[in-house]
Amino acid sequence: MPKKRSWSITILAILLFLEAIPLLTAGLIQLYVVYLFFENQLPQFWIASITMSIFFIPLGCLAIIASVGFIKLWANAWINAMFVQGMIILSLLTAHLREEMGLIDYSMLAFAIFIVAYLNYNEVHAPFLPSYHLEDQSHEDLESPKVYDGEIA
């Protein structure tokens, strides 16, 4: 029997896709700023911008992959989504420690924390567990191997 996608998984896929948009936008804007002002900027500025782009663009792509994975119920979609949220929270907490946070950063941090809580909702998490495939089998069916005269049958 194929797995059925619940409405909460569909909502989460949409939220992950909406989260990927600012990640990709921030990364692409940083690359564009480096391209426009490369000759007039200090090397520290464009190295920092390229580093941010190298961080945000793959993270946004991974969020899109996780979003598609939630629609298709891929086995690793939950892990990808949780990794994206962890990296977002880590980067924003690092920015907070450096006192470089703005209102949009706080809202993105709150959104990432909400997504983590939503990812741990049982209806969302259960279809991505390995034991979900054994839903029709009871524990009595999973017997230990029988041993006859020292040999496993």
LOKOLKOL-723521 format. One record per residue: residue number from 1; residue in one letter; x, y, z of N, C-alpha, C in turn. Coordinates in steps of 0.05 Angstrom, whole numbers, plus 5000, padded with zeros to 4 digits. Example, Ala and Ser with C-alpha at 12.3 -4.5 7.8 and 13.67 -1.06 7.14 Angstrom:
<pts>
num = 1; residuo = A; nx = 5264; ny = 4886; nz = 5156; cax = 5246; cay = 4910; caz = 5156; cx = 5264; cy = 4934; cz = 5156 .
num = 2; residuo = S; nx = 5257; ny = 4955; nz = 5142; cax = 5273; cay = 4979; caz = 5143; cx = 5258; cy = 5001; cz = 5157 .
</pts>
This chain:
<pts>
num = 1; residuo = M; nx = 5017; ny = 4976; nz = 5000; cax = 5000; cay = 5000; caz = 5000; cx = 5018; cy = 5025; cz = 5000 .
num = 2; residuo = P; nx = 5014; ny = 5043; nz = 4981; cax = 5031; cay = 5067; caz = 4980; cx = 5025; cy = 5086; cz = 5003 .
num = 3; residuo = K; nx = 5045; ny = 5101; nz = 5010; cax = 5042; cay = 5121; caz = 5032; cx = 5023; cy = 5143; cz = 5023 .
num = 4; residuo = K; nx = 5007; ny = 5153; nz = 5041; cax = 4989; cay = 5175; caz = 5035; cx = 4999; cy = 5200; cz = 5048 .
num = 5; residuo = R; nx = 4999; ny = 5222; nz = 5033; cax = 5009; cay = 5247; caz = 5043; cx = 4986; cy = 5262; cz = 5057 .
num = 6; residuo = S; nx = 4990; ny = 5270; nz = 5082; cax = 4970; cay = 5285; caz = 5097; cx = 4971; cy = 5314; cz = 5090 .
num = 7; residuo = W; nx = 4950; ny = 5329; nz = 5098; cax = 4949; cay = 5357; caz = 5092; cx = 4971; cy = 5372; cz = 5106 .
num = 8; residuo = S; nx = 4980; ny = 5363; nz = 5130; cax = 5001; cay = 5377; caz = 5145; cx = 5028; cy = 5375; cz = 5131 .
num = 9; residuo = I; nx = 5032; ny = 5353; nz = 5117; cax = 5057; cay = 5350; caz = 5101; cx = 5056; cy = 5369; cz = 5077 .
num = 10; residuo = T; nx = 5033; ny = 5372; nz = 5065; cax = 5030; cay = 5390; caz = 5042; cx = 5035; cy = 5419; cz = 5051 .
num = 11; residuo = I; nx = 5024; ny = 5426; nz = 5074; cax = 5028; cay = 5454; caz = 5085; cx = 5058; cy = 5458; cz = 5090 .
num = 12; residuo = L; nx = 5071; ny = 5438; nz = 5102; cax = 5100; cay = 5441; caz = 5108; cx = 5116; cy = 5443; cz = 5082 .
num = 13; residuo = A; nx = 5109; ny = 5429; nz = 5061; cax = 5123; cay = 5432; caz = 5036; cx = 5120; cy = 5460; cz = 5025 .
num = 14; residuo = I; nx = 5097; ny = 5472; nz = 5028; cax = 5093; cay = 5500; caz = 5019; cx = 5110; cy = 5519; cz = 5036 .
num = 15; residuo = L; nx = 5110; ny = 5514; nz = 5062; cax = 5126; cay = 5532; caz = 5080; cx = 5156; cy = 5530; cz = 5074 .
num = 16; residuo = L; nx = 5165; ny = 5506; nz = 5068; cax = 5194; cay = 5502; caz = 5061; cx = 5200; cy = 5516; cz = 5035 .
num = 17; residuo = F; nx = 5182; ny = 5515; nz = 5016; cax = 5187; cay = 5529; caz = 4990; cx = 5187; cy = 5559; cz = 4995 .
num = 18; residuo = L; nx = 5169; ny = 5569; nz = 5011; cax = 5168; cay = 5598; caz = 5017; cx = 5193; cy = 5607; cz = 5032 .
num = 19; residuo = E; nx = 5204; ny = 5589; nz = 5048; cax = 5229; cay = 5595; caz = 5063; cx = 5253; cy = 5595; cz = 5044 .
num = 20; residuo = A; nx = 5252; ny = 5579; nz = 5023; cax = 5275; cay = 5578; caz = 5005; cx = 5278; cy = 5603; cz = 4988 .
num = 21; residuo = I; nx = 5256; ny = 5617; nz = 4984; cax = 5257; cay = 5642; caz = 4967; cx = 5276; cy = 5663; cz = 4979 .
num = 22; residuo = P; nx = 5273; ny = 5671; nz = 5005; cax = 5292; cay = 5691; caz = 5015; cx = 5320; cy = 5681; cz = 5017 .
num = 23; residuo = L; nx = 5324; ny = 5654; nz = 5022; cax = 5351; cay = 5644; caz = 5023; cx = 5365; cy = 5647; cz = 4995 .
num = 24; residuo = L; nx = 5351; ny = 5639; nz = 4975; cax = 5363; cay = 5642; caz = 4948; cx = 5366; cy = 5671; cz = 4940 .
num = 25; residuo = T; nx = 5347; ny = 5687; nz = 4947; cax = 5348; cay = 5716; caz = 4941; cx = 5372; cy = 5729; cz = 4955 .
num = 26; residuo = A; nx = 5376; ny = 5723; nz = 4980; cax = 5398; cay = 5735; caz = 4995; cx = 5425; cy = 5726; cz = 4983 .
num = 27; residuo = G; nx = 5427; ny = 5701; nz = 4976; cax = 5452; cay = 5691; caz = 4964; cx = 5458; cy = 5704; cz = 4937 .
num = 28; residuo = L; nx = 5437; ny = 5706; nz = 4920; cax = 5441; cay = 5717; caz = 4894; cx = 5446; cy = 5747; cz = 4895 .
num = 29; residuo = I; nx = 5433; ny = 5761; nz = 4914; cax = 5439; cay = 5790; caz = 4917; cx = 5468; cy = 5795; cz = 4925 .
num = 30; residuo = Q; nx = 5478; ny = 5778; nz = 4943; cax = 5506; cay = 5781; caz = 4952; cx = 5525; cy = 5777; cz = 4928 .
num = 31; residuo = L; nx = 5519; ny = 5757; nz = 4912; cax = 5536; cay = 5753; caz = 4888; cx = 5534; cy = 5776; cz = 4869 .
num = 32; residuo = Y; nx = 5510; ny = 5787; nz = 4865; cax = 5506; cay = 5810; caz = 4847; cx = 5521; cy = 5835; cz = 4858 .
num = 33; residuo = V; nx = 5520; ny = 5839; nz = 4884; cax = 5535; cay = 5862; caz = 4895; cx = 5565; cy = 5859; cz = 4891 .
num = 34; residuo = V; nx = 5575; ny = 5835; nz = 4894; cax = 5603; cay = 5830; caz = 4889; cx = 5610; cy = 5835; cz = 4860 .
num = 35; residuo = Y; nx = 5592; ny = 5826; nz = 4842; cax = 5596; cay = 5830; caz = 4813; cx = 5596; cy = 5860; cz = 4806 .
num = 36; residuo = L; nx = 5578; ny = 5875; nz = 4817; cax = 5576; cay = 5904; caz = 4811; cx = 5598; cy = 5920; cz = 4822 .
num = 37; residuo = F; nx = 5606; ny = 5915; nz = 4846; cax = 5625; cay = 5932; caz = 4860; cx = 5652; cy = 5918; cz = 4866 .
num = 38; residuo = F; nx = 5659; ny = 5899; nz = 4850; cax = 5683; cay = 5883; caz = 4855; cx = 5708; cy = 5900; cz = 4857 .
num = 39; residuo = E; nx = 5711; ny = 5918; nz = 4838; cax = 5736; cay = 5934; caz = 4837; cx = 5737; cy = 5956; cz = 4858 .
num = 40; residuo = N; nx = 5714; ny = 5965; nz = 4867; cax = 5713; cay = 5987; caz = 4886; cx = 5712; cy = 5979; cz = 4915 .
num = 41; residuo = Q; nx = 5709; ny = 5953; nz = 4921; cax = 5706; cay = 5943; caz = 4948; cx = 5732; cy = 5932; cz = 4959 .
num = 42; residuo = L; nx = 5734; ny = 5932; nz = 4985; cax = 5757; cay = 5919; caz = 4999; cx = 5754; cy = 5889; cz = 4996 .
num = 43; residuo = P; nx = 5777; ny = 5875; nz = 4996; cax = 5775; cay = 5846; caz = 4994; cx = 5760; cy = 5832; cz = 5016 .
num = 44; residuo = Q; nx = 5760; ny = 5844; nz = 5040; cax = 5745; cay = 5832; caz = 5062; cx = 5715; cy = 5832; cz = 5057 .
num = 45; residuo = F; nx = 5705; ny = 5853; nz = 5043; cax = 5677; cay = 5855; caz = 5037; cx = 5668; cy = 5834; cz = 5017 .
num = 46; residuo = W; nx = 5683; ny = 5832; nz = 4995; cax = 5673; cay = 5813; caz = 4975; cx = 5679; cy = 5784; cz = 4983 .
num = 47; residuo = I; nx = 5699; ny = 5779; nz = 5000; cax = 5703; cay = 5752; caz = 5010; cx = 5679; cy = 5745; cz = 5029 .
num = 48; residuo = A; nx = 5671; ny = 5764; nz = 5046; cax = 5648; cay = 5759; caz = 5063; cx = 5622; cy = 5755; cz = 5047 .
num = 49; residuo = S; nx = 5619; ny = 5770; nz = 5026; cax = 5595; cay = 5767; caz = 5009; cx = 5594; cy = 5740; cz = 4994 .
num = 50; residuo = I; nx = 5617; ny = 5732; nz = 4984; cax = 5618; cay = 5706; caz = 4970; cx = 5614; cy = 5684; cz = 4990 .
num = 51; residuo = T; nx = 5625; ny = 5686; nz = 5014; cax = 5621; cay = 5666; caz = 5034; cx = 5591; cy = 5663; cz = 5041 .
num = 52; residuo = M; nx = 5577; ny = 5686; nz = 5044; cax = 5548; cay = 5685; caz = 5050; cx = 5533; cy = 5673; cz = 5026 .
num = 53; residuo = S; nx = 5542; ny = 5679; nz = 5002; cax = 5528; cay = 5667; caz = 4979; cx = 5533; cy = 5637; cz = 4978 .
num = 54; residuo = I; nx = 5557; ny = 5628; nz = 4984; cax = 5563; cay = 5599; caz = 4984; cx = 5547; cy = 5585; cz = 5006 .
num = 55; residuo = F; nx = 5539; ny = 5599; nz = 5027; cax = 5523; cay = 5588; caz = 5048; cx = 5493; cy = 5588; cz = 5041 .
num = 56; residuo = F; nx = 5483; ny = 5611; nz = 5031; cax = 5454; cay = 5613; caz = 5028; cx = 5443; cy = 5600; cz = 5002 .
num = 57; residuo = I; nx = 5458; ny = 5601; nz = 4981; cax = 5448; cay = 5589; caz = 4956; cx = 5444; cy = 5558; cz = 4958 .
num = 58; residuo = P; nx = 5464; ny = 5543; nz = 4968; cax = 5459; cay = 5514; caz = 4971; cx = 5437; cy = 5508; cz = 4992 .
num = 59; residuo = L; nx = 5436; ny = 5525; nz = 5013; cax = 5415; cay = 5521; caz = 5033; cx = 5387; cy = 5525; cz = 5022 .
num = 60; residuo = G; nx = 5385; ny = 5545; nz = 5005; cax = 5359; cay = 5550; caz = 4991; cx = 5352; cy = 5527; cz = 4972 .
num = 61; residuo = C; nx = 5372; ny = 5517; nz = 4958; cax = 5368; cay = 5494; caz = 4940; cx = 5360; cy = 5469; cz = 4955 .
num = 62; residuo = L; nx = 5372; ny = 5465; nz = 4978; cax = 5365; cay = 5442; caz = 4995; cx = 5337; cy = 5445; cz = 5006 .
num = 63; residuo = A; nx = 5329; ny = 5469; nz = 5012; cax = 5301; cay = 5474; caz = 5022; cx = 5281; cy = 5467; cz = 5000 .
num = 64; residuo = I; nx = 5288; ny = 5474; nz = 4975; cax = 5270; cay = 5467; caz = 4952; cx = 5269; cy = 5437; cz = 4948 .
num = 65; residuo = I; nx = 5293; ny = 5424; nz = 4950; cax = 5293; cay = 5395; caz = 4948; cx = 5277; cy = 5382; cz = 4970 .
num = 66; residuo = A; nx = 5279; ny = 5392; nz = 4995; cax = 5263; cay = 5382; caz = 5017; cx = 5233; cy = 5386; cz = 5012 .
num = 67; residuo = S; nx = 5226; ny = 5409; nz = 5001; cax = 5198; cay = 5415; caz = 4995; cx = 5187; cy = 5395; cz = 4974 .
num = 68; residuo = V; nx = 5202; ny = 5390; nz = 4953; cax = 5194; cay = 5371; caz = 4933; cx = 5193; cy = 5343; cz = 4946 .
num = 69; residuo = G; nx = 5212; ny = 5337; nz = 4963; cax = 5212; cay = 5311; caz = 4977; cx = 5188; cy = 5307; cz = 4995 .
num = 70; residuo = F; nx = 5178; ny = 5329; nz = 5007; cax = 5154; cay = 5326; caz = 5023; cx = 5130; cy = 5320; cz = 5006 .
num = 71; residuo = I; nx = 5129; ny = 5332; nz = 4982; cax = 5107; cay = 5327; caz = 4964; cx = 5108; cy = 5298; cz = 4954 .
num = 72; residuo = K; nx = 5132; ny = 5289; nz = 4947; cax = 5135; cay = 5261; caz = 4936; cx = 5139; cy = 5240; cz = 4958 .
num = 73; residuo = L; nx = 5141; ny = 5249; nz = 4984; cax = 5146; cay = 5231; caz = 5006; cx = 5172; cy = 5216; cz = 5004 .
num = 74; residuo = W; nx = 5193; ny = 5230; nz = 4996; cax = 5220; cay = 5218; caz = 4995; cx = 5229; cy = 5212; cz = 5023 .
num = 75; residuo = A; nx = 5244; ny = 5191; nz = 5026; cax = 5253; cay = 5182; caz = 5053; cx = 5270; cy = 5202; cz = 5067 .
num = 76; residuo = N; nx = 5287; ny = 5217; nz = 5053; cax = 5306; cay = 5235; caz = 5066; cx = 5296; cy = 5264; cz = 5067 .
num = 77; residuo = A; nx = 5271; ny = 5269; nz = 5060; cax = 5261; cay = 5296; caz = 5060; cx = 5260; cy = 5308; cz = 5088 .
num = 78; residuo = W; nx = 5252; ny = 5292; nz = 5108; cax = 5251; cay = 5303; caz = 5135; cx = 5278; cy = 5311; cz = 5145 .
num = 79; residuo = I; nx = 5299; ny = 5294; nz = 5139; cax = 5326; cay = 5300; caz = 5148; cx = 5336; cy = 5325; cz = 5134 .
num = 80; residuo = N; nx = 5331; ny = 5328; nz = 5108; cax = 5339; cay = 5352; caz = 5093; cx = 5326; cy = 5377; cz = 5105 .
num = 81; residuo = A; nx = 5300; ny = 5376; nz = 5111; cax = 5286; cay = 5399; caz = 5122; cx = 5297; cy = 5406; cz = 5150 .
num = 82; residuo = M; nx = 5302; ny = 5386; nz = 5166; cax = 5313; cay = 5392; caz = 5193; cx = 5341; cy = 5403; cz = 5191 .
num = 83; residuo = F; nx = 5357; ny = 5394; nz = 5172; cax = 5384; cay = 5405; caz = 5168; cx = 5383; cy = 5434; cz = 5160 .
num = 84; residuo = V; nx = 5365; ny = 5441; nz = 5142; cax = 5362; cay = 5468; caz = 5133; cx = 5354; cy = 5486; cz = 5157 .
num = 85; residuo = Q; nx = 5335; ny = 5477; nz = 5173; cax = 5327; cay = 5493; caz = 5196; cx = 5350; cy = 5496; cz = 5216 .
num = 86; residuo = G; nx = 5365; ny = 5475; nz = 5220; cax = 5387; cay = 5477; caz = 5239; cx = 5408; cy = 5497; cz = 5229 .
num = 87; residuo = M; nx = 5414; ny = 5496; nz = 5203; cax = 5434; cay = 5515; caz = 5193; cx = 5424; cy = 5544; cz = 5194 .
num = 88; residuo = I; nx = 5398; ny = 5548; nz = 5189; cax = 5387; cay = 5575; caz = 5190; cx = 5389; cy = 5585; cz = 5219 .
num = 89; residuo = I; nx = 5380; ny = 5568; nz = 5238; cax = 5381; cay = 5577; caz = 5266; cx = 5410; cy = 5582; cz = 5275 .
num = 90; residuo = L; nx = 5428; ny = 5565; nz = 5267; cax = 5457; cay = 5568; caz = 5274; cx = 5467; cy = 5594; cz = 5263 .
num = 91; residuo = S; nx = 5462; ny = 5600; nz = 5238; cax = 5473; cay = 5625; caz = 5225; cx = 5460; cy = 5650; cz = 5238 .
num = 92; residuo = L; nx = 5434; ny = 5648; nz = 5244; cax = 5421; cay = 5672; caz = 5256; cx = 5430; cy = 5676; cz = 5285 .
num = 93; residuo = L; nx = 5435; ny = 5654; nz = 5300; cax = 5445; cay = 5657; caz = 5327; cx = 5473; cy = 5668; cz = 5327 .
num = 94; residuo = T; nx = 5489; ny = 5660; nz = 5307; cax = 5516; cay = 5672; caz = 5304; cx = 5514; cy = 5702; cz = 5298 .
num = 95; residuo = A; nx = 5496; ny = 5709; nz = 5280; cax = 5492; cay = 5738; caz = 5274; cx = 5482; cy = 5753; cz = 5299 .
num = 96; residuo = H; nx = 5466; ny = 5740; nz = 5315; cax = 5456; cay = 5753; caz = 5340; cx = 5479; cy = 5757; cz = 5359 .
num = 97; residuo = L; nx = 5497; ny = 5738; nz = 5361; cax = 5520; cay = 5741; caz = 5379; cx = 5539; cy = 5763; cz = 5370 .
num = 98; residuo = R; nx = 5540; ny = 5768; nz = 5343; cax = 5556; cay = 5789; caz = 5332; cx = 5541; cy = 5816; cz = 5332 .
num = 99; residuo = E; nx = 5516; ny = 5815; nz = 5342; cax = 5499; cay = 5839; caz = 5343; cx = 5494; cy = 5851; cz = 5316 .
num = 100; residuo = E; nx = 5488; ny = 5833; nz = 5296; cax = 5482; cay = 5842; caz = 5269; cx = 5454; cy = 5834; cz = 5260 .
num = 101; residuo = M; nx = 5436; ny = 5832; nz = 5279; cax = 5409; cay = 5822; caz = 5273; cx = 5390; cy = 5846; cz = 5267 .
num = 102; residuo = G; nx = 5373; ny = 5842; nz = 5247; cax = 5352; cay = 5862; caz = 5241; cx = 5325; cy = 5849; cz = 5246 .
num = 103; residuo = L; nx = 5304; ny = 5863; nz = 5241; cax = 5277; cay = 5853; caz = 5245; cx = 5272; cy = 5829; cz = 5227 .
num = 104; residuo = I; nx = 5281; ny = 5830; nz = 5202; cax = 5276; cay = 5807; caz = 5184; cx = 5291; cy = 5782; cz = 5194 .
num = 105; residuo = D; nx = 5314; ny = 5786; nz = 5206; cax = 5329; cay = 5763; caz = 5216; cx = 5314; cy = 5750; cz = 5240 .
num = 106; residuo = Y; nx = 5303; ny = 5766; nz = 5257; cax = 5287; cay = 5756; caz = 5280; cx = 5262; cy = 5741; cz = 5270 .
num = 107; residuo = S; nx = 5250; ny = 5752; nz = 5250; cax = 5226; cay = 5739; caz = 5239; cx = 5233; cy = 5712; cz = 5226 .
num = 108; residuo = M; nx = 5256; ny = 5711; nz = 5212; cax = 5265; cay = 5686; caz = 5200; cx = 5273; cy = 5666; cz = 5221 .
num = 109; residuo = L; nx = 5284; ny = 5675; nz = 5243; cax = 5291; cay = 5657; caz = 5265; cx = 5266; cy = 5645; cz = 5277 .
num = 110; residuo = A; nx = 5246; ny = 5662; nz = 5282; cax = 5220; cay = 5652; caz = 5293; cx = 5207; cy = 5633; cz = 5273 .
num = 111; residuo = F; nx = 5208; ny = 5638; nz = 5248; cax = 5197; cay = 5620; caz = 5227; cx = 5211; cy = 5593; cz = 5227 .
num = 112; residuo = A; nx = 5238; ny = 5594; nz = 5229; cax = 5253; cay = 5569; caz = 5230; cx = 5247; cy = 5552; cz = 5255 .
num = 113; residuo = I; nx = 5243; ny = 5566; nz = 5278; cax = 5236; cay = 5551; caz = 5302; cx = 5209; cy = 5539; cz = 5300 .
num = 114; residuo = F; nx = 5190; ny = 5554; nz = 5287; cax = 5163; cay = 5543; caz = 5282; cx = 5164; cy = 5519; cz = 5264 .
num = 115; residuo = I; nx = 5181; ny = 5520; nz = 5243; cax = 5184; cay = 5497; caz = 5225; cx = 5195; cy = 5473; cz = 5240 .
num = 116; residuo = V; nx = 5215; ny = 5477; nz = 5257; cax = 5226; cay = 5454; caz = 5272; cx = 5204; cy = 5441; cz = 5290 .
num = 117; residuo = A; nx = 5189; ny = 5458; nz = 5303; cax = 5167; cay = 5447; caz = 5319; cx = 5147; cy = 5432; cz = 5302 .
num = 118; residuo = Y; nx = 5141; ny = 5443; nz = 5279; cax = 5122; cay = 5430; caz = 5260; cx = 5133; cy = 5405; cz = 5248 .
num = 119; residuo = L; nx = 5159; ny = 5404; nz = 5243; cax = 5171; cay = 5380; caz = 5233; cx = 5170; cy = 5357; cz = 5253 .
num = 120; residuo = N; nx = 5169; ny = 5363; nz = 5279; cax = 5168; cay = 5343; caz = 5299; cx = 5139; cy = 5335; cz = 5307 .
num = 121; residuo = Y; nx = 5120; ny = 5346; nz = 5293; cax = 5092; cay = 5338; caz = 5296; cx = 5090; cy = 5309; cz = 5286 .
num = 122; residuo = N; nx = 5077; ny = 5292; nz = 5301; cax = 5077; cay = 5263; caz = 5295; cx = 5066; cy = 5257; cz = 5267 .
num = 123; residuo = E; nx = 5045; ny = 5271; nz = 5259; cax = 5033; cay = 5266; caz = 5233; cx = 5052; cy = 5273; cz = 5210 .
num = 124; residuo = V; nx = 5071; ny = 5292; nz = 5215; cax = 5090; cay = 5299; caz = 5195; cx = 5114; cy = 5280; cz = 5195 .
num = 125; residuo = H; nx = 5123; ny = 5273; nz = 5219; cax = 5148; cay = 5257; caz = 5222; cx = 5144; cy = 5228; cz = 5216 .
num = 126; residuo = A; nx = 5120; ny = 5217; nz = 5222; cax = 5116; cay = 5188; caz = 5220; cx = 5120; cy = 5177; cz = 5192 .
num = 127; residuo = P; nx = 5111; ny = 5189; nz = 5170; cax = 5115; cay = 5177; caz = 5144; cx = 5144; cy = 5175; cz = 5135 .
num = 128; residuo = F; nx = 5162; ny = 5188; nz = 5149; cax = 5190; cay = 5187; caz = 5141; cx = 5206; cy = 5169; cz = 5159 .
num = 129; residuo = L; nx = 5193; ny = 5155; nz = 5178; cax = 5207; cay = 5136; caz = 5195; cx = 5209; cy = 5109; cz = 5181 .
num = 130; residuo = P; nx = 5230; ny = 5094; nz = 5185; cax = 5233; cay = 5068; caz = 5173; cx = 5211; cy = 5048; cz = 5182 .
num = 131; residuo = S; nx = 5201; ny = 5051; nz = 5206; cax = 5181; cay = 5033; caz = 5216; cx = 5153; cy = 5038; cz = 5203 .
num = 132; residuo = Y; nx = 5150; ny = 5060; nz = 5189; cax = 5124; cay = 5067; caz = 5177; cx = 5117; cy = 5047; cz = 5155 .
num = 133; residuo = H; nx = 5137; ny = 5034; nz = 5143; cax = 5132; cay = 5015; caz = 5122; cx = 5121; cy = 4989; cz = 5133 .
num = 134; residuo = L; nx = 5122; ny = 4985; nz = 5159; cax = 5113; cay = 4960; caz = 5172; cx = 5085; cy = 4965; cz = 5185 .
num = 135; residuo = E; nx = 5070; ny = 4984; nz = 5175; cax = 5045; cay = 4992; caz = 5188; cx = 5024; cy = 4969; cz = 5188 .
num = 136; residuo = D; nx = 5024; ny = 4951; nz = 5169; cax = 5005; cay = 4930; caz = 5168; cx = 5013; cy = 4906; cz = 5184 .
num = 137; residuo = Q; nx = 5037; ny = 4905; nz = 5193; cax = 5047; cay = 4882; caz = 5208; cx = 5045; cy = 4887; cz = 5238 .
num = 138; residuo = S; nx = 5037; ny = 4867; nz = 5253; cax = 5036; cay = 4870; caz = 5282; cx = 5063; cy = 4860; cz = 5293 .
num = 139; residuo = H; nx = 5067; ny = 4864; nz = 5319; cax = 5092; cay = 4856; caz = 5331; cx = 5093; cy = 4825; cz = 5334 .
num = 140; residuo = E; nx = 5070; ny = 4811; nz = 5333; cax = 5071; cay = 4782; caz = 5335; cx = 5083; cy = 4770; cz = 5310 .
num = 141; residuo = D; nx = 5081; ny = 4784; nz = 5287; cax = 5091; cay = 4774; caz = 5262; cx = 5122; cy = 4775; cz = 5261 .
num = 142; residuo = L; nx = 5134; ny = 4791; nz = 5278; cax = 5162; cay = 4795; caz = 5278; cx = 5174; cy = 4776; cz = 5299 .
num = 143; residuo = E; nx = 5176; ny = 4751; nz = 5293; cax = 5187; cay = 4731; caz = 5312; cx = 5217; cy = 4730; cz = 5310 .
num = 144; residuo = S; nx = 5229; ny = 4720; nz = 5331; cax = 5257; cay = 4715; caz = 5330; cx = 5262; cy = 4688; cz = 5316 .
num = 145; residuo = P; nx = 5285; ny = 4684; nz = 5304; cax = 5290; cay = 4658; caz = 5290; cx = 5289; cy = 4635; cz = 5309 .
num = 146; residuo = K; nx = 5279; ny = 4612; nz = 5299; cax = 5277; cay = 4588; caz = 5316; cx = 5303; cy = 4572; cz = 5314 .
num = 147; residuo = V; nx = 5311; ny = 4562; nz = 5336; cax = 5337; cay = 4547; caz = 5338; cx = 5330; cy = 4518; cz = 5343 .
num = 148; residuo = Y; nx = 5340; ny = 4500; nz = 5325; cax = 5337; cay = 4471; caz = 5329; cx = 5364; cy = 4458; cz = 5330 .
num = 149; residuo = D; nx = 5371; ny = 4446; nz = 5351; cax = 5396; cay = 4431; caz = 5355; cx = 5420; cy = 4449; cz = 5348 .
num = 150; residuo = G; nx = 5419; ny = 4474; nz = 5357; cax = 5442; cay = 4491; caz = 5353; cx = 5443; cy = 4505; cz = 5326 .
num = 151; residuo = E; nx = 5424; ny = 4499; nz = 5308; cax = 5424; cay = 4512; caz = 5282; cx = 5399; cy = 4530; cz = 5279 .
num = 152; residuo = I; nx = 5402; ny = 4551; nz = 5265; cax = 5380; cay = 4570; caz = 5261; cx = 5364; cy = 4560; cz = 5237 .
num = 153; residuo = A; nx = 5338; ny = 4558; nz = 5241; cax = 5321; cay = 4549; caz = 5219; cx = 5308; cy = 4572; cz = 5205 .
</pts>
